[in-house]
Every structure is written in C-alpha cells, then in structure tokens.
Amino acid sequence: MTGVRDRREQLGMTQGEAATKAGISLATWRRMETDDDASFRQTTVRAVEHVLRLPRGGLALLKAGGEPPPLTNNAHARISDWIKRIASSFDGDPLTPRQAFKITMCTAGMEDDAFVQWDDYMKGDCGVDDLWMLSELPDWVLFIANNVWLQRFRTTIEKIGRRIDSGEVPYPRCMAEQVALAIVLDHVLARDADLEEDMIQDDDETSALLGHHGDIEDDWEQVEEALFDGDLDFKMIWMPDFTRMIYGSIDSPYLAWHPHRWWEQFFDGDENDAFVRAVRTSLAQTAPSGEQEARG
C-alpha cells in the first residue's frame, strides 16, 4: 500500500512517529503500509486517517490506488466527520471538545492486539504486567482475573472512546466502567502535553474546530469530579490492604466490589438529579429491548 507510505513521507513522519500519534503499534502501522489484504477496526482506521490528514474514507481510497486530497500549504486536509461530531457534542460541561478528543484518542489503541501486547500475552511471551492499561489494575485483581475477564475489561475501556465518538458523555454505569474511566483519565493526564501538541496544535483545522475553553482545559480534576459525581470511593481498590476489607468478613460491605460483579449495572438516586438522569438514559439506550420494557 505505497499510497499510505507516500502520504506519511509527504507529512515528514517516520513509521514509528506515525504509529505513536495514531495510538497503534509499529507492527500494525507496517501492516497498514504493506498488507493490502489486512483488515483493521474502524476506530484504528479513523485514527490513521487523522494522522495522515485524510477525510473519512481516505484510507480506503489510498488502498484502492486513488489520489488523496492534496495537502494545503498548512499541511492539513479536511477534518474527519467523527472529530466534527465531538466538537459539536461537548460544551465544557462536563467535557470540553478537546478533553473529549484526548480521551477517545487514548482509548483507540486498545483495539490493537499488538499495541496492547495481547497477542504476546496469549502466547505466553509476556506477562499481564506488560499489558497496556490493563496492567494498572490492582495487583489483587490481576491475580484472580482470567483471560476472559481481562478481555471484557479491555472492551470496557474501548467503549469509553466509542461513547464519546457518538457524542455521549461517558458517565460510568457500573463499577467496571468506573475503574476503566479512572485508568483512562490517568493516561490522558500523563499524555496531555503530547496529545495537545501532536494531535491538535499540529493541525490548524483540528485546533480551530475543537476550540479552547480557557483554564478549564487543564482542569482534569474537575472532569473527574463531574464524571464520577464526586464519588471516588471505588479508588479504595488500589489501597495496599484492600483485600482485608473485601475478604475480612462474610458481611463486608465491599463484597459487591468483587471483580466478578463489576459489570452489575447501577444507579439508584434522586430522579431530579441531572447526573442520575443522564446515567439512567444511557443505561436505557444500551439495554436490550426486553430490559428497557421491564424498566418502563
């Protein structure tokens, strides 16, 4: 797929630089350039199109041997539809468009087995401590989690990005989503400067479209407070002695926090509370039709 390589070289990037910006592994990027028969998940395609400054569908055009839109003097092309949707869906309460964009870019790599090192893990070539993001779960959780559980949690992280892509605020609807979102936010905070420079400031159109909401752009503490509605008790699972709290007695109030129960949906609360309404609406939209009728 020389078109992908030519586009990358036109933008002055090495394969490693392009892969890092797209949030995928170097091996996956190389397959993107050389294997015409390889298939990739849609979020990976969108991330690559953004790095190559292509419109939606531009990667398929390159693969078919077509000519991509010419780069302008500012070296950027028309922005992808999904970024436009992010820009129009978030207004700063609780996420600005820039913050939402950074979160979804941090979750994009979770769909890439090579980036996560899932393939190596399944072959026994690396341990769970080497898995991207998953390794940040508490040690006691990793000790009892099997591969099926880890894959489900990985998918939970992926879905945070998908919800933002669709214009939805990723309020957590179960403990698994609470923990996944906390891990993602930590990654965003650690990569904030790089994401700002590489994915936004380097592209004039993206920067203009996402806008800038002043000081709140850097206030990730406020984002965390809003997304979790101020309830951060679940973070106790990272305490060194938490296993004593959960297993200390048969009537421990923390038994509901056992990892096997993390996907039990919640929310009980005041129906007049905006946060509660938003979570309930999200649950209703994603529940099977039978469950929605039962709730009604």
C-alpha positions as CSV (number, residue, x, y, z in Angstrom):
1,M,0.0,0.0,0.0
2,T,2.5,2.6,-1.2
3,G,-0.1,5.3,-1.1
4,V,-0.1,5.2,2.8
5,R,3.7,5.2,2.8
6,D,3.9,8.1,0.4
7,R,1.3,10.1,2.4
8,R,3.3,9.5,5.6
9,E,6.6,10.6,3.9
10,Q,4.9,13.6,2.5
11,L,4.0,14.6,6.0
12,G,7.6,14.1,7.1
13,M,6.9,11.3,9.6
14,T,8.7,8.0,10.3
15,Q,6.7,4.9,10.7
16,G,7.3,5.0,14.5
17,E,6.2,8.6,14.8
18,A,3.0,7.9,12.8
19,A,2.2,4.9,14.9
20,T,2.7,6.7,18.1
21,K,0.4,9.6,17.0
22,A,-2.3,7.1,15.9
23,G,-2.1,5.2,19.2
24,I,-1.2,1.9,17.5
25,S,1.8,-0.4,17.4
26,L,4.6,-0.1,14.9
27,A,3.8,-3.6,13.7
28,T,0.3,-2.6,12.9
29,W,1.4,0.6,11.1
30,R,3.7,-1.5,9.0
31,R,0.9,-3.9,8.1
32,M,-1.2,-0.8,7.2
33,E,1.5,0.2,4.6
34,T,2.4,-3.2,3.2
35,D,-0.5,-5.7,3.5
36,D,-3.4,-4.9,1.1
37,D,-5.5,-7.7,2.5
38,A,-5.2,-6.8,6.2
39,S,-8.4,-5.5,7.9
40,F,-8.5,-3.0,10.7
41,R,-11.1,-1.9,13.2
42,Q,-13.0,1.3,12.4
43,T,-11.5,3.4,15.3
44,T,-8.0,2.4,14.1
45,V,-8.8,3.5,10.6
46,R,-10.2,6.8,11.8
47,A,-7.0,7.4,14.0
48,V,-4.8,6.7,11.0
49,E,-6.8,8.9,8.7
50,H,-6.4,11.7,11.2
51,V,-2.7,11.2,11.4
52,L,-2.4,11.2,7.6
53,R,-4.8,14.2,7.5
54,L,-7.3,12.4,5.3
55,P,-11.1,12.8,5.1
56,R,-13.3,9.9,6.2
57,G,-12.8,7.1,3.7
58,G,-9.5,8.5,2.6
59,L,-7.5,5.4,3.8
60,A,-9.7,3.1,1.6
61,L,-9.1,5.5,-1.3
62,L,-5.3,5.1,-0.9
63,K,-5.7,1.4,-0.6
64,A,-7.6,1.3,-3.9
65,G,-4.8,3.3,-5.6
66,G,-6.7,6.5,-5.7
67,E,-5.3,10.0,-5.2
68,P,-5.9,11.5,-1.8
69,P,-6.9,15.2,-1.4
70,P,-3.9,17.4,-1.8
71,L,-2.3,18.9,1.3
72,T,-2.7,22.6,1.7
73,N,0.2,25.0,2.5
74,N,-0.5,24.4,6.2
75,A,-0.2,20.6,5.6
76,H,-3.6,19.6,6.6
77,A,-6.6,18.2,4.9
78,R,-10.4,18.3,5.6
79,I,-11.2,17.1,9.1
80,S,-12.9,13.7,9.7
81,D,-16.6,13.6,10.5
82,W,-16.1,12.0,13.8
83,I,-14.0,14.9,15.1
84,K,-16.7,17.3,13.9
85,R,-19.2,15.3,15.9
86,I,-17.0,15.5,19.0
87,A,-16.7,19.3,18.5
88,S,-20.4,19.8,18.3
89,S,-21.4,17.4,21.1
90,F,-19.4,18.7,24.1
91,D,-19.5,22.2,25.5
92,G,-17.4,22.1,28.7
93,D,-20.0,20.5,31.0
94,P,-18.5,18.1,32.0
95,L,-16.1,17.8,29.0
96,T,-14.7,20.3,26.5
97,P,-14.3,19.1,22.9
98,R,-10.5,19.0,23.4
99,Q,-10.8,16.9,26.5
100,A,-13.3,14.5,24.9
101,F,-11.0,14.2,21.9
102,K,-8.0,13.4,24.1
103,I,-9.9,10.7,25.9
104,T,-11.0,9.0,22.8
105,M,-7.5,9.1,21.3
106,C,-6.1,7.4,24.4
107,T,-8.6,4.6,24.1
108,A,-8.1,4.0,20.3
109,G,-5.0,1.8,20.8
110,M,-7.0,-0.7,23.0
111,E,-8.4,-2.2,19.8
112,D,-5.0,-3.1,18.5
113,D,-3.8,-6.5,19.8
114,A,-0.2,-5.7,19.0
115,F,-0.3,-2.3,20.8
116,V,-1.8,-3.8,23.9
117,Q,0.6,-6.8,23.6
118,W,-2.4,-9.1,23.8
119,D,-1.0,-11.5,21.2
120,D,2.2,-11.9,23.1
121,Y,0.3,-12.4,26.3
122,M,-1.9,-15.1,24.8
123,K,1.3,-16.9,23.5
124,G,3.0,-16.6,26.9
125,D,5.7,-14.3,25.6
126,C,4.8,-11.6,28.2
127,G,3.1,-11.3,31.5
128,V,-0.1,-9.4,32.5
129,D,2.1,-6.7,33.9
130,D,3.2,-5.8,30.3
131,L,-0.4,-5.3,29.0
132,W,-1.2,-1.7,28.1
133,M,-3.6,-0.1,30.6
134,L,-4.7,-3.5,31.9
135,S,-1.5,-3.7,34.0
136,E,-2.7,-0.7,36.0
137,L,-5.5,-2.7,37.6
138,P,-4.8,-3.5,41.3
139,D,-2.4,-6.5,41.8
140,W,-5.1,-8.4,43.7
141,V,-7.5,-8.1,40.7
142,L,-4.9,-9.2,38.2
143,F,-4.2,-12.2,40.5
144,I,-7.7,-13.5,40.3
145,A,-8.7,-12.3,36.7
146,N,-8.6,-14.9,33.9
147,N,-8.2,-14.1,30.2
148,V,-12.0,-13.8,29.6
149,W,-12.3,-11.2,32.4
150,L,-9.3,-9.3,31.1
151,Q,-10.7,-9.2,27.5
152,R,-14.1,-8.0,28.9
153,F,-12.4,-5.2,30.8
154,R,-10.3,-4.3,27.7
155,T,-13.6,-4.0,25.8
156,T,-14.9,-1.7,28.5
157,I,-12.1,0.7,28.0
158,E,-12.7,0.6,24.2
159,K,-16.3,1.5,24.7
160,I,-15.4,4.7,26.6
161,G,-14.0,6.0,23.3
162,R,-16.9,4.7,21.3
163,R,-19.4,6.5,23.5
164,I,-17.5,9.8,23.1
165,D,-17.3,9.2,19.3
166,S,-21.1,9.0,19.2
167,G,-21.4,12.3,21.2
168,E,-22.2,10.7,24.6
169,V,-20.7,11.7,27.9
170,P,-19.1,8.5,29.3
171,Y,-20.7,8.6,32.7
172,P,-19.9,5.2,34.4
173,R,-22.8,2.8,34.6
174,C,-21.2,0.1,36.6
175,M,-18.0,-0.4,38.6
176,A,-16.1,-1.8,35.7
177,E,-16.7,1.5,33.8
178,Q,-15.7,3.5,36.9
179,V,-12.3,1.7,37.1
180,A,-11.8,1.8,33.3
181,L,-12.5,5.5,33.2
182,A,-10.2,6.2,36.1
183,I,-7.4,4.4,34.3
184,V,-8.0,6.2,31.0
185,L,-8.1,9.6,32.7
186,D,-4.7,8.9,34.4
187,H,-3.3,8.1,30.9
188,V,-4.8,11.3,29.4
189,L,-3.3,13.3,32.2
190,A,0.1,11.7,31.7
191,R,0.0,12.3,27.9
192,D,-1.9,15.6,27.9
193,A,1.0,17.7,26.6
194,D,1.9,15.3,23.8
195,L,-1.7,14.9,22.8
196,E,-2.1,18.7,22.7
197,E,1.0,19.2,20.6
198,D,0.9,16.2,18.2
199,M,-2.8,15.7,17.7
200,I,-4.3,19.2,18.0
201,Q,-1.8,22.0,17.7
202,D,0.0,20.4,14.7
203,D,-3.3,20.5,12.8
204,D,-4.7,24.0,12.4
205,E,-8.2,22.9,11.4
206,T,-8.5,20.4,14.3
207,S,-7.3,23.1,16.7
208,A,-9.8,25.6,15.4
209,L,-12.7,23.1,15.3
210,L,-12.2,21.8,18.9
211,G,-11.8,25.4,20.2
212,H,-10.3,26.3,23.5
213,H,-12.3,26.9,26.7
214,G,-9.6,28.6,28.7
215,D,-8.3,27.4,32.0
216,I,-10.8,24.5,32.3
217,E,-9.0,22.7,29.5
218,D,-6.3,21.8,32.1
219,D,-8.6,21.1,35.0
220,W,-8.8,17.3,34.8
221,E,-9.6,17.2,38.5
222,Q,-12.9,19.0,37.7
223,V,-13.5,16.5,34.9
224,E,-13.0,13.6,37.3
225,E,-15.3,15.2,39.9
226,A,-18.0,15.7,37.3
227,L,-17.9,12.3,35.6
228,F,-17.9,10.4,38.9
229,D,-20.4,12.8,40.6
230,G,-17.8,13.3,43.4
231,D,-18.0,9.6,44.4
232,L,-14.4,8.3,44.3
233,D,-14.7,5.7,47.0
234,F,-14.1,2.9,44.4
235,K,-10.5,4.0,44.3
236,M,-10.0,2.2,47.6
237,I,-9.4,-0.9,45.5
238,W,-5.9,0.3,44.9
239,M,-5.2,0.5,48.7
240,P,-2.5,-2.0,49.8
241,D,-4.7,-3.6,52.4
242,F,-8.0,-3.6,50.5
243,T,-8.2,-7.4,50.3
244,R,-8.6,-7.4,54.0
245,M,-11.5,-5.1,53.7
246,I,-13.2,-7.1,51.0
247,Y,-12.5,-10.6,52.4
248,G,-12.2,-9.8,56.0
249,S,-15.8,-10.9,56.9
250,I,-18.7,-12.5,55.2
251,D,-20.8,-9.4,55.8
252,S,-18.2,-7.0,54.4
253,P,-19.9,-4.1,52.6
254,Y,-17.2,-4.3,49.9
255,L,-18.1,-7.8,48.7
256,A,-20.2,-6.1,46.0
257,W,-16.8,-4.7,44.7
258,H,-15.5,-8.2,43.8
259,P,-14.3,-8.1,40.2
260,H,-16.8,-10.7,39.1
261,R,-19.5,-8.3,40.0
262,W,-18.1,-5.2,38.4
263,W,-20.5,-5.2,35.4
264,E,-23.6,-5.2,37.6
265,Q,-25.4,-2.0,36.5
266,F,-26.3,0.6,38.9
267,F,-27.7,3.6,39.7
268,D,-30.1,4.4,42.5
269,G,-30.6,8.1,43.3
270,D,-32.7,11.2,43.0
271,E,-34.6,11.2,39.7
272,N,-34.4,15.0,39.8
273,D,-30.6,14.9,39.8
274,A,-29.2,15.7,36.3
275,F,-26.3,13.2,36.7
276,V,-28.7,10.4,37.7
277,R,-31.0,11.2,34.7
278,A,-28.0,11.1,32.4
279,V,-26.8,7.7,33.7
280,R,-30.3,6.2,33.6
281,T,-30.8,7.5,30.0
282,S,-27.5,5.9,29.0
283,L,-28.5,2.6,30.5
284,A,-31.8,2.6,28.8
285,Q,-30.3,3.4,25.4
286,T,-27.8,0.5,25.7
287,A,-30.1,-2.1,27.3
288,P,-31.7,-4.9,25.3
289,S,-35.3,-4.1,24.3
290,G,-36.7,-6.5,26.8
291,E,-34.8,-4.9,29.7
292,Q,-36.0,-1.4,28.5
293,E,-39.6,-2.6,28.6
294,A,-39.1,-4.1,32.1
295,R,-37.7,-0.8,33.3
296,G,-40.6,1.1,31.9
